[in-house]
Amino acid sequence: MKFNLNISAKIKQYSLCVLTALVFSGGSFAQLSKKQSQSRPNIIVFMVDDMGWMDTSLPFGESVMPLNKRYHTPNMERLAREGMKFTNAYAQPVCTPTRVSMLTGMNSAHARITNWTSPAKNSPTDAGDNQFSSSEWNYNGLSPVAGIPHTIHATAFPQLLKDAGYFTVHIGKAHWGSSGTPGANPMNLGFIVNIAGHSAGHPQSYLSEDFYGNKPGKGSWQSVPDLQEYYGTGTFLTDALTKEAIKTIEKPINDKQPFYLNMAHYAIHDPIMADPRYHQKYVDAGLDPIEAKYASLIEGMDTSLGDIMDYLRSKKADKNTIVIFMSDNGGLSTVPPRGGPEHTQNLPLKAGKGSVNEGGIRVPMIVKWPSVTKPATIASQYVIIEDFFPTLLEMAKVIKYKTIQTIDGKSFMPILKNANFKDDSRSIIFHIPNKWTAVDGPGINYQSAIRKGDWKMVYDMRDRSKQLYNLKTDKGESNDVAAKNPEVVQSLSAALGKQLRQWKATMPLDKRTNITAPMPDEN
Ligand code: CA
């Protein structure tokens, strides 16, 4: 603390000297003001893979709960102290649907990307099923070029930022399109720099000793590209990506060119490997062996956030940089690869990754925008991943733009300006007409859900059953009140069905009848 104060005092002293020198040298002051007034903010989206709402020491619920005590994320706590915490932020239940939704502003049902995309082209990833076959979804992902089969042709916002003069950087996991399609390469989606992003959804290895999966003769789709200089140096993947990010944003900061950094960690997706910097403390704390590794992946990710925040401050770029923390789906709760009892890893939320229950879709989100968000504020208005598209463009003052697609997202700028902003009339939708994993679980496989106000309805396509929850009193979705509120079920079914039809959302095909599963409002 004393050290920090000294530094800050020195910076103030230094600034005063520069100012005095410039005033006396005449003329140069105008130049300084112009340089200092880079009017458009830098924007960083710090995207963590598969991070659950409870995978942090920062409580997103009303109180500190047992899982908050398990993990250590001091830099998330710091970001929340300096910015706004969103307690009702949503992503889709799995990777590619969320990532494409963010880049295009489309709901994943509208983009028809409702399951993760394989790195191999033309390879639907649905598990086999006795009842359903999955219908024709866009299993090759996002494409900036028309005419590529099984892709959504859309304009990605990094392209619009780049066109508006932003220096656009992607670091880490991409997973927007399959190999052999243009969307596999982030540079085709508007990024000027791409480091380590390609078609794969997870790393083969986090370890430099394994060359991150590039050992001769041992390569796979999941071998992480571009990090040769770290091979054998003992640098954990999370740290290597952080170092690359910091190196890359130095130039736009020095040039006073606004930048967008898509800091997309491979952490904390499986393979669940120990981050050696933090592993032992969780072993000593008595955690299950897999969960000790998992906790170390989380703390390594949190250190990356802190390193980037420290760097911004050291370059005096922190006041003009927006930092948005986000995850692409809820925490994995299937065992294996997780340890402990199945579907308990996000408690009090129900289930986890792959599920339309809260454990699969409610994620940690924090936004720090100096001079706009008030420090240590909490927003409870729900937001969803497609909202990033219009919000980020508005932050960058890119107001007039053309897109191939129709945007579904809504800017959350009003919330950033007023944490108490409330809109209960909005509906947000989650749609997985796919078989994500071989075994069904709570809200997992062939499910849709809609949230409006405090109401949440889940529609199970297998037996056409509906559950209704009041999230205000029951965010754990343990008390199904559908039978007591038939009019709410009917109204949410109608809203969900109407929107899915408007988006031409896919539904699975019943193998016995060769008819698609009915929409939630069909008899
Ligand atoms: Ca993910």
Residues whose N, C-alpha, C, O or C-beta is under 5 A from the ligand:
A	BS01	CA	D49 D50 V94 C95 D328 N329
